[in-house]
Amino acid sequence: MTIKLVVADSHPLFLLGLAQLLRSEPGFKLLATCATAEETINAVWKERPDILIVAINLPDRNGLELIKELKNSSLEIKVVILAAAIDENQTIHALCYGVKGVVLKDIPSHLLLQCLQKVAAGGMWMEKESMVHAFEKMLHREAGMRRLATILTARETEVMRCAASGLSNQQIAEQLIVREGTVKVHVHNIYRKLGFTNRVDLTLYAQKRCLL
């Protein structure tokens, strides 16, 4: 089976080298190379690849935002992130957005090809160090959410995470499709239950417990 690919990276020399590698290997077909998120979206919709290899940082848009958009579309595409470095927060978001592979740019060529073959076959391939930290943080987050569930209602928890992320009451109301007055009531109840008086304390609380 030939694995069809689209590759997106903002560094021309790296993109050229990766393209040459994929074109030289049997079993792989490179459909397009892209330097921006806009080019990538257009290429993916046009070419319908099996796998998109994408960098974390693109000049016009964050790679994770692009991946999130693809996840919410009707496209059936597997995504592999190829990054110079990736932290646990980025890995967690990648997992949440359905990414099937996370590898670093210094990965040996033969391992990258193995990664693509494994992902194409329905498996996953993750860079080990980032995965260890990501899973530790995910476990910490789950524990924090369980503790929070004994204090706040589900809706209050939603409002708290939005507020701690920096959204205004109006923005929270628009996102949750409720009235702004309802959000203000929830925020008041959250402050009362958690013993806070401002959003700075609320944000620090959420960050410490990996709730963002």
BELDAVEN-V929006 format. One record per pair of residues at least 6 apart in sequence whose C-alpha atoms are under 6 Angstrom apart, sorted by the first residue. I is the first residue (numbers start at 1). GAP is how many residues later the second one is. D is the distance in Angstrom with one decimal. If there is no record, write none. Layout:
# BELDAVEN-V929006
((I:GAP:D) (I:GAP:D))
This chain:
# BELDAVEN-V929006
((2:25:4.5) (2:26:5.3) (3:25:4.8) (3:26:6.0) (4:25:4.8) (4:26:6.0) (4:45:5.0) (4:46:5.1) (5:25:4.8) (5:26:5.7) (5:44:5.1) (5:46:5.1) (5:47:5.8) (6:25:5.6) (6:26:5.0) (6:27:5.9) (6:46:4.9) (7:26:4.9) (7:45:5.9) (7:46:4.7) (7:47:5.9) (8:25:5.8) (8:26:4.5) (8:27:5.6) (8:46:4.7) (9:6:6.0) (9:26:5.1) (9:46:5.2) (10:25:4.5) (10:48:5.8) (34:6:5.6) (36:22:5.7) (37:24:5.9) (50:27:5.5) (51:26:5.8) (51:27:4.7) (51:28:5.6) (52:27:4.8) (53:27:4.8) (53:28:5.8) (54:27:5.1) (54:28:6.0) (55:26:5.8) (55:27:5.2) (55:28:5.5) (56:7:4.4) (56:27:6.0) (57:6:5.4) (68:29:5.5) (79:20:5.1) (79:21:5.7) (80:20:5.8) (80:21:4.3) (80:22:5.7) (81:21:4.8) (82:21:5.1) (82:22:5.5) (82:23:5.8) (83:21:4.9) (83:22:5.4) (84:20:5.4) (84:21:5.1) (87:43:5.9) (88:42:5.4) (88:45:5.5) (88:46:4.4) (92:42:5.7) (100:24:4.9) (101:23:5.6) (101:24:4.6) (101:25:5.4) (102:24:4.7) (102:25:5.6) (103:24:5.2) (115:10:5.8) (141:69:4.9) (141:70:5.6) (144:65:5.6) (156:30:5.8) (164:38:5.9) (164:39:4.3) (170:10:5.5) (173:6:5.6) (173:7:5.1) (191:6:5.9))
